[in-house]
Amino acid sequence: MQIAGPDGRTLVATLYRPTSPASGAEPRPLVVLSHGSPPDAAGRPAMDRYRILTPIDALLERGYVVLVPMRRGFGATGGSFAEGFGTCANPDYRRAGAEAARDILAAMKYGQGLAFVRADRVLLVGQSVGGLASVAAASERPPGLVGVVNFSGGSGGDPVRHPGEPCRPDRLQQAYAAWGARTGVPVLWHYAENDQFFSPAHVREWFEGFVRAGGEGRLVMQPPFGTDGHGLFPSAYSVRIWTPAFDRFTAELGL
């Protein structure tokens, strides 16, 4: 499907429904699921739709409608890339996050207009840059949003050239703090100890900055997963690892 995005652009998205509801069935809560970004810029336009079917199936089994947009500059959406952060020495993560958030919020608004969706029960879920962007989107306080799940969120990481050490992690802490000051819903932060993009020490600093600024959240740091814990959420083998914390969090939200 196609969604009206920012600046007159069209976003390509995929919609998943748990079942075909019978006549009169109650609308379901909505998950807007956001993808990450490959370290190599050449990989962005080559991305397929974000069809991580095992994790998506886990969300469908829990009764969510799942909407998965491709942001500007990625895959089938294509066009110019909107969320560049600049140079590694001087990154502007707040601007990049704000641009990605515009796409997420456009998808959220579209999903809220569907007859089979509970417009007042929306959860933003994102992995890697998609997790960071979901937190940025939450800071805009969109109506109907009840929570965020940030899986391995961050930006500026490169597991080959500087494993565990993203570009200017202090700037990421500043960005998360700025969003934490404005985010009015709880955020579940879910990472693994052997994340090759973002080391646990940096993640804890970002989380602490987010909370100190006023954000409400919980950090879950899982034991090492595979060779790179950054890929825990999209893995077909990790559902049993992340769902316990996810289920506790969403139960507290009334989902």
C-alpha positions in Angstrom: 0.0 0.0 0.0 0.9 3.6 -0.3 0.8 6.3 2.4 0.9 10.1 2.0 4.2 11.1 3.6 6.0 14.3 4.3 6.8 16.9 1.6 4.4 15.4 -0.8 6.2 12.1 -0.9 4.6 8.7 -1.0 5.7 6.0 1.5 5.4 2.3 0.6 4.1 0.2 3.5 3.0 -3.3 4.3 -0.1 -4.0 6.5 -0.6 -7.2 8.5 -3.8 -8.2 10.2 -4.1 -10.9 12.8 -7.3 -12.3 11.2 -10.1 -11.1 9.0 -12.4 -9.9 11.7 -16.0 -11.1 11.6 -18.7 -8.5 11.2 -18.9 -6.5 14.4 -15.5 -7.6 15.7 -13.8 -5.0 17.9 -10.9 -3.0 16.4 -7.4 -4.0 17.3 -4.5 -2.0 18.7 -1.9 -0.8 16.2 1.8 -1.4 16.0 3.8 0.8 13.7 7.0 -1.1 13.1 10.1 0.8 11.9 13.2 -0.6 10.3 16.8 0.2 10.7 19.4 1.5 8.2 22.4 -0.3 6.7 25.8 1.2 7.6 26.6 1.4 3.9 24.5 4.1 2.1 24.4 1.9 -1.0 22.3 -0.6 0.9 19.4 1.7 1.6 17.7 1.8 -1.9 18.4 -2.0 -2.2 16.4 -2.8 0.9 13.3 -5.0 0.5 10.2 -4.3 2.4 10.7 -5.0 6.1 9.2 -8.5 6.2 10.7 -10.0 9.4 7.9 -12.5 9.5 8.7 -14.4 12.7 8.6 -11.3 14.9 5.6 -9.9 13.0 3.8 -13.2 13.6 4.5 -12.8 17.3 2.8 -9.4 17.2 -0.1 -10.7 15.2 -0.6 -13.6 17.6 -1.0 -10.9 20.4 -3.8 -9.3 18.5 -2.0 -6.3 17.0 -2.5 -4.9 13.5 1.0 -4.2 12.2 1.9 -1.5 9.8 5.4 -1.4 8.4 6.4 1.7 6.4 9.5 2.1 4.4 10.9 5.6 5.1 12.1 8.1 2.6 15.2 7.0 0.8 14.7 3.3 1.6 13.7 0.4 -0.6 10.5 0.7 -2.6 9.8 4.2 -1.2 13.0 5.4 -2.7 13.8 9.0 -3.5 16.1 11.2 -1.7 17.3 10.2 1.8 15.8 12.4 4.4 17.5 11.4 7.7 21.2 11.8 7.2 23.0 12.9 10.4 26.0 14.6 8.7 29.6 13.6 9.4 30.8 11.1 12.0 32.8 13.9 13.7 29.8 16.2 13.9 26.5 14.3 13.7 23.1 15.9 14.2 21.1 13.0 15.5 18.2 15.2 16.6 17.6 16.5 13.1 17.9 13.0 11.6 15.6 11.5 14.2 13.1 14.3 13.6 13.0 13.5 9.8 12.5 9.8 10.4 9.8 10.6 12.9 7.8 12.5 10.3 7.5 9.3 8.2 6.6 7.2 11.3 3.9 9.8 12.3 2.5 9.8 8.8 2.2 6.0 8.9 0.6 6.2 12.4 -2.0 8.7 11.2 -2.9 6.5 8.3 -3.2 3.4 10.5 -5.4 5.3 13.0 -7.9 6.0 10.1 -8.5 2.3 9.4 -11.8 1.0 10.6 -10.3 -2.1 12.2 -7.8 -0.2 14.3 -8.1 1.3 17.8 -6.9 4.8 17.1 -6.4 5.3 20.9 -4.2 2.2 21.3 -1.0 2.7 19.2 2.4 1.3 20.0 5.6 2.4 18.1 8.1 -0.4 17.8 11.5 0.1 16.1 14.8 -1.6 15.6 18.2 0.1 15.4 17.6 3.5 13.7 14.0 2.6 13.7 14.1 2.4 17.5 15.7 5.8 17.8 13.2 7.3 15.3 10.3 5.8 17.3 11.5 7.6 20.4 11.9 10.8 18.4 8.3 10.4 17.1 7.0 9.9 20.6 8.4 13.2 21.6 5.9 14.8 19.3 3.2 13.5 21.6 0.9 12.2 18.9 -2.7 11.5 20.0 -3.4 7.8 20.6 0.1 6.8 21.3 0.4 4.7 24.5 4.0 3.5 24.4 7.3 2.8 22.6 9.5 -0.3 22.3 13.0 0.6 21.3 14.9 -2.5 20.1 18.7 -1.8 19.9 18.0 1.8 19.0 20.7 4.2 18.0 22.6 5.6 15.0 26.1 6.1 13.7 27.2 2.6 14.5 29.5 0.5 12.3 30.3 -3.1 13.5 33.2 -3.4 11.1 35.2 -0.2 11.4 34.4 0.7 15.0 32.4 -2.1 16.8 30.4 -0.9 19.7 31.5 2.7 19.3 29.0 4.8 17.3 29.9 8.2 16.0 29.9 10.7 18.9 27.9 8.7 21.5 27.7 11.9 23.6 25.5 13.5 20.8 23.2 10.5 21.0 22.9 10.9 24.8 22.0 14.6 24.2 19.4 13.6 21.6 17.8 11.0 23.8 17.7 13.5 26.7 16.0 16.1 24.5 13.4 13.5 23.5 13.0 12.2 27.0 12.1 15.7 28.2 9.1 15.7 25.8 8.0 12.1 25.6 4.8 11.5 27.5 4.5 7.7 27.2 6.6 4.9 28.7 9.5 3.5 26.6 10.9 0.0 26.8 14.6 -0.1 25.9 15.6 -3.6 24.8 19.3 -4.4 24.0 21.8 -7.2 24.1 25.2 -7.2 25.8 27.1 -8.1 22.6 25.6 -5.4 20.4 28.3 -4.6 17.9 26.8 -1.3 17.0 26.1 0.1 20.4 28.0 -1.1 23.5 26.1 -1.6 26.8 28.0 1.2 28.5 26.8 3.7 25.9 23.3 2.4 26.0 23.1 2.8 29.8 24.4 6.4 29.5 21.7 7.1 26.9 19.0 5.6 29.0 20.1 7.4 32.1 20.1 10.7 30.2 16.6 10.0 28.9 15.3 9.3 32.4 17.0 12.2 34.0 15.5 14.6 31.5 12.0 13.3 32.5 11.4 10.3 30.2 9.7 7.3 31.6 11.3 4.0 30.7 12.7 0.6 31.5 16.0 -0.8 30.2 16.3 -4.6 29.5 19.9 -5.8 28.7 19.8 -9.3 27.5 22.8 -11.7 27.6 24.8 -12.1 24.4 22.8 -13.3 21.5 24.7 -14.9 18.5 27.7 -13.1 17.2 26.0 -9.7 17.2 23.2 -8.9 19.6 22.1 -6.0 17.5 20.1 -8.4 15.4 18.2 -10.0 18.3 14.8 -8.6 17.4 14.6 -9.5 13.7 16.0 -13.0 14.3 13.7 -15.9 13.7 15.2 -17.5 16.8 14.8 -14.8 19.4 11.0 -14.4 19.9 11.2 -16.4 23.2 13.9 -14.0 24.4 12.2 -10.6 23.9 8.6 -11.5 24.3 8.6 -11.8 28.1 9.7 -8.2 28.6 7.5 -7.1 25.8 4.4 -8.8 27.3 5.0 -7.3 30.7 5.4 -3.9 29.3 2.3 -4.0 27.1 0.2 -5.5 29.9 1.1 -2.5 32.0 -0.1 -0.3 29.2 -3.4 -2.1 29.1 -2.8 -3.6 25.7 
